[in-house]
Amino acid sequence: MKRRIIALTLILGLLLCAAARAEIYHISDENEMNFGRLLINLIHARENPQPGDADAVQGVIDAIGAMNEGDRVVAEQIAEHWMQVYVDPNYPMYIHDGGQRATALEGTDIPDSPTHAFVVLGYKLQNGGMTDELVKRCDAAAAAARSFPNTILVCTGGPTGSNNPKKHTEGGMMKAYLTEKCGIDASRIFIDEEALSTVQNAEKTFAIMRQQAVTTYTIVTSAYHQRWGQVDYNCMAAFYRQAYGYDARVLENYSCDITYNKEFKNDARWALYHLAVLLDLPDEVMEAIRRAI
């Protein structure tokens, strides 16, 4: 029963996010079932790891490549990143310690350059205002901005929350907080005020990053949301690379110390269905995924 409830919750979320599908790159029709198989293999590698997982994933990628070379490149990028962030037990997570600077990031490869963006993911507004969780994401972003004063920030999120008559946006409120409360120069901050999901965050953000010639980025969000957010952005990066020849890669991660949110109990499965949304998989493939997980 528990497995069925989880599956139904994920499918409901998929239906609610259907309008958020990216239209940058479309996988070929003949590879839809293969991509479904790939997602099943990836979630199994996360939840029930076996010695042959890497070979199974590579076998599906080979099948995808036999059908379409562009699809193979997308599949490889999705799989490589998933295995890095969701399967590798040594993947490092950088958590904001509450200080004025992001000291944990200062020894990393992040360049202090406007070609690097700290992408700050929004969180649903409450009564037209920022929640404590969104404030903490912004505090982490401000610390990163102080440690790397020549980088840019991209804040993403539209008008959310049921009691928001003035249609305040997550992106707009984050920029106001970062400038007025944290002292970050407004000229460094670019905002999206339309996205209503992490999938849309990725699509809107990539349009901004491409315009600003960003080559690397770091996602700033809550700890429980970090891997899932990266999965969405990495898939979008693969689409942009195929469609436009624009190549921006996630370089590091930075999170506020919120490791659990009861609304999102299994971030890997949320990431899985977001991949299905981005790939625009048909109903019959989604049903096969539902049965398999």
Backbone torsions as a table, in degrees:
resi	resn	phi	psi	omega
1	MET	NA	-43.2	-179.3
2	LYS	-60.3	-44.1	178.7
3	ARG	-61.0	-39.7	-178.8
4	ARG	-65.9	-41.3	179.4
5	ILE	-63.5	-43.7	178.7
6	ILE	-61.1	-46.1	-179.2
7	ALA	-61.9	-44.3	-179.5
8	LEU	-65.4	-36.3	177.3
9	THR	-63.4	-42.0	179.6
10	LEU	-66.9	-40.7	179.2
11	ILE	-65.7	-39.8	176.3
12	LEU	-60.6	-43.4	177.3
13	GLY	-61.2	-37.8	177.7
14	LEU	-61.4	-44.7	179.8
15	LEU	-63.6	-39.4	-179.9
16	LEU	-67.7	-28.2	-178.4
17	CYS	-95.3	1.1	-173.6
18	ALA	-56.2	-36.1	-179.8
19	ALA	-69.9	-9.0	-176.6
20	ALA	-92.8	6.7	-176.9
21	ARG	-58.2	138.4	175.1
22	ALA	-75.4	144.4	179.0
23	GLU	-118.7	31.7	-178.1
24	ILE	-83.6	-44.4	-177.9
25	TYR	-143.6	138.9	178.5
26	HIS	-117.5	128.7	174.3
27	ILE	-69.0	156.9	-178.9
28	SER	-71.7	149.2	-177.2
29	ASP	-57.6	-37.4	-176.2
30	GLU	-70.3	-12.8	-179.9
31	ASN	-102.8	3.8	-176.9
32	GLU	-60.4	-46.3	179.7
33	MET	-67.9	-36.2	177.3
34	ASN	-62.5	-40.8	177.3
35	PHE	-66.5	-34.2	173.5
36	GLY	-61.1	-42.9	177.1
37	ARG	-62.6	-39.4	179.5
38	LEU	-61.4	-46.1	-179.2
39	LEU	-63.1	-39.5	177.7
40	ILE	-61.6	-44.6	178.6
41	ASN	-62.6	-37.8	-178.6
42	LEU	-67.9	-42.1	-179.1
43	ILE	-71.0	-33.3	175.8
44	HIS	-65.8	-37.9	178.2
45	ALA	-63.5	-30.3	177.5
46	ARG	-77.8	-47.2	-170.4
47	GLU	-91.0	-26.2	-178.8
48	ASN	-143.9	67.4	-173.2
49	PRO	-61.3	137.1	178.9
50	GLN	-131.1	156.1	-178.2
51	PRO	-57.5	-29.7	-176.2
52	GLY	-93.3	13.2	-175.3
53	ASP	-59.8	-45.9	-177.2
54	ALA	-62.5	-40.6	178.8
55	ASP	-65.9	-39.2	179.2
56	ALA	-64.1	-43.2	178.3
57	VAL	-63.1	-44.0	-179.4
58	GLN	-64.7	-35.2	178.3
59	GLY	-61.9	-40.4	177.6
60	VAL	-68.3	-40.9	178.3
61	ILE	-60.4	-40.6	177.8
62	ASP	-62.0	-40.6	178.4
63	ALA	-65.0	-39.6	177.4
64	ILE	-63.5	-44.4	-179.1
65	GLY	-64.1	-32.1	178.1
66	ALA	-64.8	-26.3	179.1
67	MET	-88.1	-41.5	-173.5
68	ASN	-158.9	123.7	-175.7
69	GLU	-68.7	-38.6	177.9
70	GLY	-62.0	-40.6	177.3
71	ASP	-62.7	-37.0	179.2
72	ARG	-61.3	-42.6	179.8
73	VAL	-62.2	-42.8	177.6
74	VAL	-62.7	-47.1	-178.6
75	ALA	-61.0	-42.1	179.9
76	GLU	-62.4	-43.1	-178.5
77	GLN	-66.5	-41.6	177.6
78	ILE	-61.8	-48.7	-175.4
79	ALA	-67.5	-43.5	-178.3
80	GLU	-60.9	-43.4	-178.4
81	HIS	-70.7	-41.1	178.0
82	TRP	-58.4	-47.1	-178.8
83	MET	-63.3	-32.2	179.0
84	GLN	-69.7	-50.0	-171.9
85	VAL	-88.8	-27.5	-175.3
86	TYR	-106.0	-19.1	-175.1
87	VAL	-113.5	-37.3	-179.8
88	ASP	-67.6	115.0	-177.7
89	PRO	-68.5	-14.8	-177.4
90	ASN	-98.1	8.6	179.3
91	TYR	-64.2	123.6	-176.0
92	PRO	-81.3	137.6	174.2
93	MET	-114.1	129.6	-179.2
94	TYR	-102.9	122.2	-174.0
95	ILE	-114.2	133.7	177.0
96	HIS	-65.8	129.8	-176.3
97	ASP	-93.3	6.8	179.4
98	GLY	91.9	-3.2	-178.6
99	GLY	-81.3	178.1	-178.7
100	GLN	-77.7	-18.3	180.0
101	ARG	-124.9	157.4	177.8
102	ALA	-92.6	72.1	-173.5
103	THR	-61.3	-31.2	-179.4
104	ALA	-63.7	-26.2	-177.9
105	LEU	-90.9	-14.0	-170.7
106	GLU	-68.8	-17.0	176.3
107	GLY	-99.2	9.1	-178.0
108	THR	-92.0	-174.3	-177.9
109	ASP	-88.8	10.3	179.5
110	ILE	-62.6	124.5	178.9
111	PRO	-81.9	140.6	175.6
112	ASP	-85.3	80.0	-170.3
113	SER	-152.7	149.1	175.9
114	PRO	-67.3	-5.2	173.9
115	THR	-81.2	-3.4	175.2
116	HIS	-111.8	135.3	-180.0
117	ALA	-119.5	137.4	166.0
118	PHE	-93.6	113.3	-176.5
119	VAL	-94.9	115.3	-174.7
120	VAL	-101.7	114.1	-176.6
121	LEU	-84.7	135.4	-177.7
122	GLY	-75.6	175.2	177.2
123	TYR	-146.9	143.5	-173.0
124	LYS	-47.9	129.3	178.6
125	LEU	-71.7	156.8	179.3
126	GLN	-125.9	116.9	-176.8
127	ASN	54.6	38.5	177.5
128	GLY	76.7	8.2	-178.5
129	GLY	-127.9	171.2	-179.4
130	MET	-76.5	138.2	173.7
131	THR	-80.5	168.0	176.7
132	ASP	-59.3	-36.6	-179.3
133	GLU	-64.8	-41.9	179.5
134	LEU	-67.8	-37.1	175.7
135	VAL	-60.0	-42.4	-179.9
136	LYS	-65.8	-36.4	175.4
137	ARG	-62.5	-41.6	179.9
138	CYS	-67.6	-38.8	177.3
139	ASP	-61.6	-39.6	176.7
140	ALA	-64.8	-42.0	179.7
141	ALA	-64.2	-39.9	179.3
142	ALA	-63.7	-40.2	177.8
143	ALA	-62.2	-42.4	178.2
144	ALA	-64.0	-40.3	-179.8
145	ALA	-64.2	-35.1	178.5
146	ARG	-71.6	-35.8	179.6
147	SER	-72.1	-26.7	-178.8
148	PHE	-130.7	77.8	-168.3
149	PRO	-69.7	-8.3	179.8
150	ASN	-103.6	1.2	178.1
151	THR	-82.7	172.6	174.4
152	ILE	-113.1	164.9	175.6
153	LEU	-121.7	141.3	174.6
154	VAL	-122.9	114.3	179.9
155	CYS	-102.4	130.0	-172.1
156	THR	-130.4	130.8	176.6
157	GLY	158.3	134.6	-175.6
158	GLY	-93.6	-161.9	-179.6
159	PRO	-77.3	110.3	-175.3
160	THR	-126.7	171.5	179.0
161	GLY	93.2	140.4	-174.7
162	SER	-72.7	-28.3	-179.1
163	ASN	-112.6	76.0	-175.8
164	ASN	-138.9	64.6	-172.9
165	PRO	-62.7	-26.6	-179.7
166	LYS	-89.4	3.3	177.7
167	LYS	54.8	43.7	172.8
168	HIS	-60.7	146.9	-179.5
169	THR	-111.6	150.1	176.7
170	GLU	-59.3	-46.6	-178.8
171	GLY	-60.9	-44.6	-179.3
172	GLY	-65.7	-41.0	-179.2
173	MET	-70.9	-34.7	176.9
174	MET	-64.6	-43.5	179.1
175	LYS	-62.5	-43.1	179.0
176	ALA	-60.9	-43.6	179.9
177	TYR	-64.5	-45.1	-177.3
178	LEU	-64.5	-35.8	-179.6
179	THR	-81.9	-47.8	-172.7
180	GLU	-80.6	-36.5	-176.5
181	LYS	-98.0	-30.6	-173.5
182	CYS	-107.2	-10.5	176.8
183	GLY	75.5	22.8	178.2
184	ILE	-84.6	133.7	-178.6
185	ASP	-60.2	126.6	-177.8
186	ALA	-60.1	-28.0	-178.3
187	SER	-67.3	-15.5	179.3
188	ARG	-87.9	-10.9	-169.0
189	ILE	-108.7	123.4	176.5
190	PHE	-113.2	143.5	-174.4
191	ILE	-131.2	147.6	166.4
192	ASP	-109.9	130.0	-179.0
193	GLU	-119.2	26.1	-177.6
194	GLU	-119.9	-32.1	-171.4
195	ALA	-61.4	137.0	179.8
196	LEU	-119.6	8.1	178.2
197	SER	-156.5	167.8	178.0
198	THR	-64.5	-33.9	176.1
199	VAL	-60.4	-47.4	179.1
200	GLN	-69.5	-33.7	173.4
201	ASN	-51.7	-48.5	-177.4
202	ALA	-62.7	-46.2	-177.8
203	GLU	-63.5	-47.4	-178.1
204	LYS	-67.3	-39.6	-179.3
205	THR	-64.9	-41.8	-178.6
206	PHE	-64.0	-33.1	176.0
207	ALA	-63.2	-40.6	178.4
208	ILE	-68.2	-46.4	-177.7
209	MET	-63.0	-39.1	177.7
210	ARG	-62.7	-42.4	179.2
211	GLN	-63.2	-34.2	-178.7
212	GLN	-92.3	6.3	177.9
213	ALA	58.5	38.8	176.2
214	VAL	-75.0	136.7	-179.5
215	THR	-111.6	-24.0	176.6
216	THR	-139.2	155.5	-179.1
217	TYR	-149.3	158.3	175.6
218	THR	-126.9	127.4	178.7
219	ILE	-83.2	133.0	176.3
220	VAL	-114.3	119.3	-178.5
221	THR	-160.4	-163.8	175.0
222	SER	-81.3	153.4	-174.9
223	ALA	-58.8	-41.5	-179.0
224	TYR	-66.9	-19.1	-174.6
225	HIS	-100.4	-8.0	-170.6
226	GLN	-64.3	-53.7	-176.9
227	ARG	-64.1	-44.6	-179.4
228	TRP	-60.6	-45.3	177.3
229	GLY	-60.8	-41.4	178.8
230	GLN	-62.5	-39.7	179.5
231	VAL	-59.0	-45.7	178.0
232	ASP	-60.2	-48.0	-176.4
233	TYR	-67.8	-37.9	179.2
234	ASN	-64.8	-38.9	176.6
235	CYS	-64.6	-43.7	178.1
236	MET	-62.2	-37.9	177.6
237	ALA	-59.8	-41.0	178.1
238	ALA	-62.8	-40.6	178.2
239	PHE	-63.2	-46.7	-178.6
240	TYR	-64.5	-35.9	178.8
241	ARG	-64.1	-42.2	-179.8
242	GLN	-72.8	-40.3	-174.0
243	ALA	-79.4	-37.6	-170.8
244	TYR	-124.0	-6.9	-174.5
245	GLY	72.1	15.5	179.5
246	TYR	-93.3	125.0	-173.3
247	ASP	-121.0	105.9	173.6
248	ALA	-122.9	132.6	-176.0
249	ARG	-122.6	146.9	175.8
250	VAL	-71.6	131.1	-174.1
251	LEU	-104.4	-47.4	179.9
252	GLU	-141.6	-173.9	177.0
253	ASN	-135.7	151.5	176.5
254	TYR	-150.9	130.1	-171.9
255	SER	-136.9	150.7	166.3
256	CYS	-79.3	155.8	-169.2
257	ASP	-82.3	65.2	172.6
258	ILE	-123.3	102.8	-171.5
259	THR	-94.2	-6.6	-176.2
260	TYR	-149.3	140.6	174.2
261	ASN	-141.2	121.9	-172.6
262	LYS	-61.9	-20.9	177.5
263	GLU	-72.1	-21.9	-175.0
264	PHE	-131.3	77.5	-171.3
265	LYS	-75.4	-25.7	-177.8
266	ASN	-133.0	90.9	-173.4
267	ASP	-64.9	-29.6	179.9
268	ALA	-64.5	-38.7	179.2
269	ARG	-73.1	-34.5	172.7
270	TRP	-62.3	-42.2	177.6
271	ALA	-61.4	-39.3	180.0
272	LEU	-60.7	-49.5	-176.3
273	TYR	-72.2	-27.4	173.8
274	HIS	-65.5	-37.1	174.1
275	LEU	-61.5	-41.3	178.4
276	ALA	-62.3	-37.6	176.2
277	VAL	-63.2	-49.3	-178.1
278	LEU	-61.9	-38.0	-179.7
279	LEU	-79.6	-9.2	178.2
280	ASP	57.3	48.3	-178.5
281	LEU	-72.7	140.4	-177.0
282	PRO	-72.8	169.0	-174.7
283	ASP	-58.2	-39.6	-176.7
284	GLU	-67.8	-31.3	176.9
285	VAL	-73.0	-40.4	177.3
286	MET	-61.7	-37.5	177.7
287	GLU	-63.9	-40.4	177.6
288	ALA	-63.0	-39.4	177.2
289	ILE	-65.1	-45.2	-179.5
290	ARG	-57.1	-44.9	-179.9
291	ARG	-65.2	-34.6	-174.9
292	ALA	-76.3	-24.0	-177.5
293	ILE	-108.0	NA	NA
